[in-house]
Amino acid sequence: MNTIAENARQQFAENFSGTPRLFFSPGRINLIGEHVDYNDGFVMPAAINKGVYYALAPNGTTTLNFIAMDFQERASFDLKDVAGSEGWKNYVLSVVNEFLLLKKNIGGFDCVFSGDIPRGSGMSSSAAVEGGLAYGINEMFNLGLDRVTLALLCQRAEHNFPNVKCGIMDQFANMMGKNGHVILLDCQSIKHQYFPLKLDGYKIVLINTNVHHSLASGEYNIRRQRCEEGMSILKKRLSIHSFRELKESDVRDARDEMSEKVFNCCLFVVQEIERTQKAAILLQSNDVQAFGKLMFEAHEGLSKLYEVSCKELDHLVEMATKFDAVIGARMMGGGFGGCTINLVKNEGIESFVNAVTLDYQQKFHIIPEAYIVETGDGTHELS
């Protein structure tokens, strides 16, 4: 069994009675389609083999006991006192709150959790925390909710106490991931398709900047507002309902009616939705090289138009362009720090990682971290 899961079980045994059930809840990568999940776009995420491990058992009371091993913190709450808090508590309590809002019959429980997703890395540790707890509660109390319902519940949970108005991508990938596959998710209809991820001779390498410049949630909500403002202008001009119905020329025609920032955000969203649809066709025809070019294009848009990159991320992507072994690179996740995602030829991974690590350290006096990630299954119980 995984060491983290074993440690969580051990911690549970030392603090609580009863035998816990163990659950694994994955982080996610997103190959392409960034910041369009809340704009009715298409995204291409996959669950990965890093995530959050839970040890959970009902305790027959109305008390919720949590031990967050990675923060070395513990907290207890009564079910009737569930309310917004701070930090990690906001995420777990918001999940419990969503079950209560649905009038689901849940009781108190004991909970230990720990993970191996670096915080602020853009691999969506928050969705992993939400998904693992929601799935565990659903199983422990035999509530019978399906995976899509749980993903939507977790999205509402992130909107509620943490007040991050995220789209559905992170929670959907967390629940619906499938080993060896990426998901093409239509964020408007929640329809999805699985594609085998055949990266013959290449691997996905994440380089973590180890910086997180601002509360990305605040900036995130600002980008949402800009998109909403632009969409209301475009709706007055055209009989449309969402960005996916637009061509790039439609946005350009409305340029004089928008502020520069609103225009740039709208232009990026339309381009990124188109890129993601093109990327799905390329993946199905195993054209990994052309797929990589789209990743570079996506980064350019995220950095210059959507303005969610930072100098560290831009530098890592710029470095990636200098290596023949790297066929695609871009920032991944909310931005302002976190990771770049790179498609790298197997035999070039070591020299790429070594060179980038040295260069980045010299320039920013920060040691970056590299991870080779593989796709994995969505949230599940461990045997």
C-alpha positions in Angstrom: 0.0 0.0 0.0 1.1 3.6 -0.6 3.2 5.0 2.2 1.0 8.2 2.6 -2.2 6.0 2.9 -0.4 3.8 5.4 0.7 6.9 7.4 -2.9 8.2 7.4 -4.2 4.9 8.6 -1.5 4.8 11.3 -2.4 8.4 12.4 -6.1 7.4 12.5 -5.3 4.4 14.8 -3.4 6.6 17.2 -6.1 9.1 17.5 -9.5 7.4 17.0 -11.2 4.1 17.5 -12.8 2.0 14.8 -11.4 0.9 11.5 -11.2 3.5 8.8 -11.9 3.1 5.1 -9.1 4.5 2.8 -9.8 6.6 -0.2 -7.5 8.2 -2.9 -8.5 11.4 -4.6 -6.2 12.5 -7.5 -4.9 15.8 -8.6 -5.2 16.7 -12.2 -3.3 18.0 -15.2 -4.9 19.9 -18.0 -3.2 19.4 -21.4 -5.0 22.4 -23.0 -8.1 24.5 -22.5 -7.1 26.8 -19.6 -9.5 29.4 -18.1 -12.3 28.4 -20.4 -14.2 25.9 -18.2 -16.2 28.8 -16.6 -16.7 30.2 -20.1 -18.7 27.3 -21.6 -15.6 26.0 -23.4 -13.9 22.6 -23.9 -11.0 21.4 -21.7 -8.7 18.4 -21.8 -7.8 17.3 -18.3 -6.7 14.0 -16.9 -6.5 12.6 -13.3 -2.9 11.9 -12.2 -1.0 9.6 -9.9 -0.5 12.3 -7.2 -3.3 13.2 -4.9 -4.8 13.2 -1.4 -5.3 10.1 0.8 -8.2 9.9 3.3 -8.8 7.6 6.3 -12.4 8.0 7.3 -14.9 6.3 9.7 -18.3 7.3 11.1 -18.1 7.9 14.9 -21.8 7.6 15.9 -21.9 11.2 17.2 -22.6 14.6 15.6 -19.0 15.7 15.8 -16.6 16.0 12.9 -13.0 15.4 13.8 -10.3 16.3 11.2 -6.5 15.8 11.3 -4.7 17.6 8.4 -1.3 15.8 8.5 0.4 18.1 6.0 -0.5 21.2 8.0 0.1 19.4 11.4 -3.3 20.7 12.5 -6.5 19.3 13.9 -10.0 20.6 14.3 -13.4 19.5 15.6 -16.9 20.9 14.7 -20.4 19.9 15.5 -22.6 19.2 12.5 -25.0 22.0 13.5 -22.2 24.5 13.7 -20.8 24.0 10.2 -19.9 27.4 8.8 -17.1 29.2 6.8 -13.7 29.0 8.4 -10.2 29.5 7.0 -7.5 27.7 5.1 -8.0 23.9 4.6 -11.0 23.9 7.0 -12.9 26.0 4.5 -12.7 23.3 1.9 -13.7 20.3 4.0 -16.5 22.1 5.9 -17.9 23.5 2.6 -18.1 19.9 1.3 -20.0 18.8 4.5 -22.2 21.9 4.1 -23.2 20.9 0.6 -24.5 17.5 1.9 -26.4 19.3 4.6 -28.0 21.7 2.0 -29.1 18.7 0.1 -30.8 17.5 3.4 -28.7 14.3 3.2 -28.7 12.2 6.4 -25.0 12.3 7.5 -23.5 11.8 10.9 -20.3 12.7 12.6 -17.0 11.1 11.5 -13.3 11.0 12.1 -11.0 12.0 9.3 -7.3 12.0 8.6 -5.9 13.2 5.3 -2.6 13.8 3.7 -1.3 14.1 0.1 1.6 14.5 -2.2 0.3 17.4 -4.5 2.5 20.4 -3.9 0.2 23.3 -2.8 -0.2 26.1 -5.4 1.3 23.9 -8.1 -1.7 24.1 -10.4 -2.5 20.4 -10.0 -5.6 21.3 -8.1 -5.0 20.1 -4.6 -8.3 21.9 -3.6 -10.4 19.6 -5.9 -8.5 16.6 -4.5 -9.3 17.6 -1.0 -13.0 18.2 -1.8 -13.4 15.1 -4.0 -11.9 12.6 -1.5 -14.1 13.8 1.3 -17.3 14.0 -0.8 -16.7 10.5 -2.2 -15.9 9.1 1.3 -19.0 10.7 2.9 -21.1 9.3 0.0 -19.7 5.8 0.6 -19.8 5.9 4.4 -23.4 7.0 4.7 -24.7 5.1 1.6 -26.0 8.2 0.0 -26.0 6.9 -3.6 -24.9 10.0 -5.4 -23.2 9.4 -8.8 -19.8 10.8 -9.7 -21.1 13.7 -11.9 -23.4 14.8 -9.0 -20.4 14.6 -6.6 -18.2 16.7 -9.0 -20.9 19.4 -9.2 -21.3 19.2 -5.4 -17.6 19.8 -5.0 -17.7 22.7 -7.4 -20.4 24.4 -5.4 -18.4 23.7 -2.3 -15.4 25.6 -3.7 -17.7 28.5 -4.7 -19.3 28.6 -1.2 -17.0 28.9 1.8 -13.7 29.4 -0.1 -15.4 31.8 -2.5 -13.4 30.7 -5.5 -15.8 30.8 -8.5 -14.1 28.0 -10.4 -15.4 26.1 -13.4 -16.2 22.4 -13.4 -12.9 21.1 -14.8 -10.9 20.3 -11.7 -13.7 18.5 -9.8 -14.8 16.6 -13.0 -11.3 15.3 -13.7 -11.0 14.4 -10.1 -14.1 12.2 -10.1 -14.2 11.0 -13.7 -10.5 10.4 -14.5 -9.5 7.2 -16.3 -6.0 5.7 -16.3 -4.3 6.1 -19.7 -6.8 8.6 -20.9 -7.6 12.3 -21.2 -11.1 13.7 -21.0 -12.5 16.1 -23.6 -15.1 17.8 -21.5 -17.7 20.1 -22.8 -18.1 22.5 -19.9 -21.5 23.7 -21.0 -23.3 20.4 -21.3 -20.9 18.3 -19.1 -20.8 15.8 -22.0 -17.4 14.1 -22.1 -15.3 11.8 -24.2 -12.3 9.7 -23.2 -9.3 9.6 -25.6 -6.3 7.3 -25.0 -3.3 9.4 -24.3 -0.7 7.9 -26.7 2.5 9.9 -26.2 4.8 7.4 -27.9 8.3 8.3 -26.9 7.3 11.3 -24.8 6.4 12.0 -21.2 4.5 14.7 -19.4 7.0 16.7 -17.2 5.8 19.4 -14.8 8.3 22.0 -13.6 7.1 23.7 -10.4 8.2 27.4 -10.1 7.7 27.1 -6.3 6.2 30.6 -6.4 2.7 31.7 -5.9 2.5 35.5 -6.4 -0.9 36.5 -5.2 -4.1 35.1 -4.0 -4.9 33.8 -7.4 -8.6 33.4 -6.3 -9.0 37.2 -6.3 -7.4 37.6 -9.7 -9.4 34.6 -10.9 -12.7 36.2 -10.0 -11.5 39.5 -11.8 -10.9 37.5 -15.0 -14.4 36.0 -14.7 -15.9 39.4 -14.4 -14.1 40.7 -17.5 -15.4 37.7 -19.5 -18.9 38.3 -18.3 -18.6 42.0 -19.2 -17.4 41.2 -22.7 -20.1 38.5 -23.1 -22.9 41.0 -22.3 -21.5 43.4 -24.9 -21.3 40.6 -27.5 -24.8 39.4 -26.7 -26.2 42.8 -27.6 -24.5 42.7 -31.0 -25.2 39.0 -31.9 -27.8 36.5 -31.0 -25.5 34.2 -29.1 -25.5 32.6 -25.6 -21.8 31.8 -25.0 -18.2 32.2 -26.2 -18.3 28.9 -28.1 -20.6 30.3 -30.7 -18.2 33.1 -31.6 -15.5 33.4 -34.2 -12.4 35.4 -33.5 -13.6 38.1 -36.0 -16.8 38.6 -33.9 -14.7 39.7 -31.0 -12.4 41.8 -33.1 -15.4 43.6 -34.6 -16.6 44.6 -31.1 -13.2 45.9 -30.0 -14.2 49.6 -29.8 -17.0 48.8 -27.4 -14.7 47.1 -24.8 -11.9 48.1 -22.6 -8.5 46.7 -23.7 -8.4 44.2 -20.8 -12.0 42.9 -21.5 -11.2 42.6 -25.2 -8.0 40.7 -24.6 -9.8 38.3 -22.2 -12.6 37.6 -24.7 -10.1 37.1 -27.6 -8.1 34.6 -25.6 -11.2 32.6 -24.6 -12.4 32.3 -28.2 -8.9 31.3 -29.4 -8.5 28.8 -26.6 -11.8 27.1 -27.2 -10.8 26.7 -30.8 -7.4 25.4 -29.9 -8.8 22.7 -27.6 -11.2 21.4 -30.3 -8.3 21.3 -32.7 -6.1 19.5 -30.1 -8.7 16.7 -29.7 -8.5 16.0 -33.4 -4.7 16.0 -33.3 -4.6 13.6 -30.4 -6.9 11.2 -32.1 -4.6 11.1 -35.1 -1.5 10.8 -32.8 0.0 14.0 -34.1 1.9 14.9 -30.9 4.2 17.4 -32.6 1.3 19.6 -33.8 -0.4 19.2 -30.4 2.8 20.6 -28.8 2.7 23.7 -31.0 -0.8 24.4 -29.7 0.5 24.3 -26.1 3.1 27.0 -26.9 0.4 29.1 -28.6 -1.8 28.6 -25.5 0.9 29.9 -23.2 1.4 33.0 -25.4 -2.3 33.8 -25.0 -2.4 33.1 -21.2 0.6 35.4 -20.7 -0.1 38.3 -23.1 -3.9 38.3 -23.4 -5.3 36.8 -20.3 -2.4 38.0 -18.1 -2.4 35.1 -15.7 1.3 34.1 -16.1 4.3 35.6 -14.3 8.0 36.1 -15.0 9.0 32.7 -13.6 6.5 30.8 -15.7 7.3 32.8 -18.8 11.0 32.1 -18.3 10.4 28.3 -18.0 8.4 28.2 -21.2 11.0 30.3 -22.9 13.7 27.9 -21.7 11.6 25.0 -23.0 11.7 26.4 -26.6 15.5 26.0 -26.6 15.4 22.2 -26.3 14.7 20.0 -29.3 13.4 17.3 -26.9 10.6 19.6 -25.8 7.7 19.8 -28.3 5.2 21.7 -26.2 5.1 23.8 -23.0 2.8 26.2 -21.2 1.7 27.3 -17.8 -0.9 25.1 -16.2 -3.7 26.0 -13.8 -4.9 29.3 -12.4 -1.6 31.0 -13.0 0.6 33.6 -11.1 2.9 30.7 -10.2 2.6 26.9 -10.1 3.8 24.6 -12.8 4.6 24.5 -16.4 3.5 21.4 -18.3 6.0 20.1 -20.9 5.9 17.3 -23.5 9.4 16.0 -23.5 11.1 13.2 -25.5 12.0 10.3 -23.1 15.8 10.5 -23.8 15.9 14.2 -23.4 14.1 14.5 -20.0 17.2 14.3 -17.8 19.2 16.9 -19.6 16.2 19.2 -19.9 15.4 19.0 -16.2 19.0 19.5 -15.2 19.6 22.5 -17.4 16.3 24.2 -16.5 16.9 23.6 -12.7 20.3 25.2 -12.9 19.3 28.1 -15.0 16.1 28.9 -13.0 18.0 28.6 -9.7 20.7 31.1 -11.0 18.1 33.6 -12.3 15.5 33.5 -9.4 17.4 32.0 -6.5 14.7 29.4 -6.1 15.0 25.7 -6.6 12.3 24.4 -8.9 10.9 20.9 -8.7 10.3 18.5 -11.6 7.7 15.7 -11.7 7.1 13.1 -14.4 3.3 12.5 -14.1 1.2 9.7 -15.3 -2.6 9.6 -15.8 -4.6 7.7 -13.2 -8.2 6.9 -12.2 -10.6 9.2 -10.6 -11.4 9.2 -6.8 -11.8 5.7 -5.5 -11.6 3.5 -2.4 -8.3 1.7 -1.8 -8.6 -2.0 -1.1 
